[in-house]
Amino acid sequence: MSDHKFKIGQFVNYKPRVKSLGGGVYRIVQLMSPADDEPLYRIKSETEAHLRSAMESELSPLNRR
């Protein structure tokens, strides 16, 4: 089982494997149990009302100032 690379509250770039899902800047709101040995996250965009689930490979760090 892998450890989570990102922490709750951290902002990340979300680049989904399915391009039609969009992407952009999201905040980590929950660490989820891994699937297929890859960490999962619950993420939230500041511009959307709903939450999304994302695999760690779909996320990259965001340097926010």
C-alpha positions as CSV (number, residue, x, y, z in Angstrom):
1,M,0.0,0.0,0.0
2,S,1.3,3.4,-1.0
3,D,1.5,6.5,1.2
4,H,-0.3,9.7,0.1
5,K,2.0,12.3,-1.4
6,F,-0.4,15.2,-0.9
7,K,-2.0,16.5,2.3
8,I,-5.5,17.7,3.3
9,G,-5.8,21.4,2.4
10,Q,-3.1,21.3,-0.2
11,F,-3.9,22.9,-3.6
12,V,-3.0,20.7,-6.7
13,N,-3.4,20.7,-10.4
14,Y,-5.9,18.1,-11.5
15,K,-5.3,16.6,-15.0
16,P,-7.9,13.8,-15.4
17,R,-7.2,10.8,-17.7
18,V,-10.6,11.4,-19.3
19,K,-10.1,14.8,-21.0
20,S,-13.9,15.6,-21.0
21,L,-13.9,15.9,-17.2
22,G,-11.9,19.1,-17.3
23,G,-9.2,19.8,-14.8
24,G,-7.6,22.8,-13.1
25,V,-6.8,23.8,-9.6
26,Y,-8.3,21.8,-6.8
27,R,-7.9,21.4,-3.0
28,I,-7.4,18.1,-1.3
29,V,-10.3,17.6,1.2
30,Q,-9.9,13.9,2.1
31,L,-7.4,11.1,1.8
32,M,-9.0,7.9,0.6
33,S,-8.1,4.3,0.6
34,P,-5.8,3.3,-2.3
35,A,-7.2,1.5,-5.4
36,D,-4.9,-0.8,-7.3
37,D,-2.1,0.3,-4.9
38,E,-2.5,3.9,-5.9
39,P,-3.5,6.6,-3.4
40,L,-6.9,8.2,-4.0
41,Y,-8.1,11.7,-3.0
42,R,-11.3,13.6,-2.6
43,I,-10.8,17.0,-4.2
44,K,-12.8,20.2,-4.5
45,S,-12.6,23.1,-7.0
46,E,-13.3,26.6,-5.8
47,T,-15.6,27.0,-8.8
48,E,-17.7,23.8,-8.4
49,A,-20.2,22.8,-5.8
50,H,-19.5,19.1,-5.9
51,L,-16.5,16.9,-4.9
52,R,-14.4,14.7,-7.2
53,S,-12.3,11.6,-6.6
54,A,-8.8,11.6,-8.2
55,M,-5.9,9.2,-8.4
56,E,-2.5,10.5,-7.3
57,S,-1.2,10.1,-10.8
58,E,-3.8,12.7,-12.0
59,L,-2.5,15.3,-9.6
60,S,0.6,17.5,-9.5
61,P,1.8,20.0,-6.8
62,L,0.7,23.6,-7.2
63,N,2.8,26.5,-5.8
64,R,0.3,29.1,-4.5
65,R,1.4,32.4,-3.3
